[in-house]
Amino acid sequence: MKILDKSKILTLLAVLGISASVCAQTPLSGFMQGKKGGNLSFSLNHENYSEVYLVPEKIDGVPVFNGVSVNSFNIYGSYGFTDKLDLIVNLPFVRTVGSGNQEVLNDLGFQNSREGAQDISAFLKYELAKKGNLSLQGSLGVTTPVSDYNVNEGLQSIIAIGNRATTFNAVALAHYKLSSGFFVTGQAGYSLRSTEVPDAVLSQLKLGWAKKRFYADAYLANQTSTGGVDILRPGFNGFFPATQVNYTRIGANVYAPLDGNFGINAGGGTTIGGRNLGKADFFSFGFVYNFKYREY
């Protein structure tokens, strides 16, 4: 009977943490793929919100659009060049839909949806040191738009599919895993953004359990912008990508192999705090093809 090598099937779970929104985390986990290991994942993701974290307080209802749904199709891949060097790539195709009154939208000259390819991300991750159960890793990555979507349309940009910024990311990871399957992964990094999009500090703490036939985790993710303005406050000129976007999100993921090299994954979570973004709930479901297996 063929069973996937557990050291090769776990890194794919990073894709479950990817949101179609502009506040997505980096697609990194603490598991290394190993030489010639890797996977290709196709996932459907859904996010929706009808409350918005503004300053000084959260409000009910999204301006103009009442509520917003974000649906995306993600293509995620990873490959281990060596036991210590991985490549991770992610590309989402995004559709955002508002719940605005059509007559009001017509009067304003607005549309109720936007769609297109968003931003492609590519990361190299290297295992800097490993001692016992502890692995220390570092990653450099870039994210850049792949389509000419609009972000400077005033209130219409509330449903833009991204922020049209190129970002350069540096992330440090510490991963500790016991033979029982329990693991904890912490990551912290800095995201340098182009245009008027403010830079940000990213962090994530993940606790989970990983064995041959099952994986589960729970995480806490945070983004803190280092600059920017607040929506409808002094300094705001209607250009939404320039706002200070902070958030704290919690979520969980599960993965189970099927037969041979295939598996399925699912995840979900919610936003529990933020600034200048929607209070979103989100979930995802996907299929995974793994490049390597071993005889069991």
HELIX and SHEET records of a PDB file:
HELIX    1   1 LYS A    6  ILE A    9  1                                   4    
HELIX    2   2 THR A   11  GLY A   17  5                                   7    
HELIX    3   3 GLN A  102  LEU A  108  1                                   7    
HELIX    4   4 GLY A  154  ILE A  159  5                                   6    
HELIX    5   5 PHE A  240  ALA A  242  5                                   3    
SHEET    1   A 2 LYS A   2  ILE A   3  0                                        
SHEET    2   A 2 ARG A 294  GLU A 295 -1                                        
SHEET    1   B13 SER A 113  ALA A 117  0                                        
SHEET    2   B13 LEU A  85  GLY A  98 -1                                        
SHEET    3   B13 VAL A  68  GLY A  80 -1                                        
SHEET    4   B13 GLY A  38  TYR A  49 -1                                        
SHEET    5   B13 ASP A 281  ASN A 290 -1                                        
SHEET    6   B13 PHE A 262  ARG A 275 -1                                        
SHEET    7   B13 ASN A 246  PRO A 257 -1                                        
SHEET    8   B13 PHE A 214  SER A 225 -1                                        
SHEET    9   B13 ALA A 200  LYS A 211 -1                                        
SHEET   10   B13 PHE A 182  ARG A 193 -1                                        
SHEET   11   B13 THR A 167  LYS A 177 -1                                        
SHEET   12   B13 LEU A 134  PRO A 145 -1                                        
SHEET   13   B13 ASP A 119  LYS A 131 -1                                        
SHEET    1   C 3 LYS A  58  ASP A  60  0                                        
SHEET    2   C 3 GLU A  51  TYR A  53 -1                                        
SHEET    3   C 3 LEU A 277  GLY A 278 -1                                        
END                                                                             
